[in-house]
């Protein structure tokens, strides 16, 4: 800084005035930034693991469909380095036209192929993130976030967690139990965060996938702040079954345990695509679930800080103009952006503070109780003294445009508010 001042003092007066004017203009421009909503998906797969499309094609799809950020999260890998994939393997996942579409989109100079001199087989190079991000990123409009799906297992069950904004691949570390595996992988991510000096986000994926993770498991790993309250993959058992509770019911059971028994903050719910298929095939397609994050700046660090502050909501098709909670009046208020032909019902959900039910947690009617149903675009609810928290679920009358389960309507989920740690 001292060196910079010395240089400025040697300049002619006119140049100094010009620099001062430019600095003032820059400062005024900086003050224009205000909090806004940014739309993003934090769970995406490509040909780098078990997806069926090239990563830059996927990124372009999200950028062109109104998203502001995307995390590629292939299984136990980062899209880095030199990697060639046999064209027959690529076609086996998608169809015969995939290479031609890729070339049409980005040009033959961009698409790299090589032919094996012995077999004649054609290979295609998979581009790493640091090479293709320049094609899709736009300052203030769309960014890529490097991520990984840490795909682990314990007790014969899958334990999958997504880390976003990582600086290196994180090896699954396992555990004797599902609960221990979650805690061990979380510890590894926290150690990497400390070592790298980066803001990282870890969330638990699809807990009902193979019914691997229970509400009790997630409740007791109190450092885990996020889980998927909605995942667009049709095979993750979102609604549960006769023996297993739904994911949304799980959310309230987790938070009942954390706030009542463990004196810990609640877990927060995100929505994701978990997209694998991009050619209209049955499976997990893009555009089903996302997060809307309120932030001043579109950077991984600022987005993660807003997520950690619960300054976001999850959506599968409903847009909220605003979400506000008044700590003075203990009132949660929403403003819903209307869609043509849609009506809306907002259910306010809570758990009672002093539960006396003798039922097991999944059946306890004092957990996840709907305390109000409000129609219209400006619903609100004021908490009572005997309530641990309140959250809202907004349901549109419009069916989901690409449902992942039967009877799915477009929804939005706000985070639990009004809670205290005693």
Secondary structure by P-SEA (a helix, b strand, c coil): caaaaaaaaaccaaaaaaaaaaaaaaaaaaacccbbbbbbccbbbcccccccccaaaaaaaaaaaccccccccccccccccbbbbbaaaaaaacccaaaaaaaaacccccbbbbbcccccbbbbbbbccccccccccccccbbbbbbbccccccccbbbbbbbccccccccccccccaaaaaaaaaaaaaaaaaaaccbbbbbbccccccccccaaaaaaccccccccccccccccccccccccccaaaaaaaaaaaaaccccbbbbbbbbbccccccccccccccccbbbbbbcccccaaaaaaaaaaccccccccccccbbbbbccccbbbbbbbccccbbbbbbbbbbbcccccccccccccccccccccccccbbbbbbcccccbbbbbbbbcccccccccccccccccccccccccc
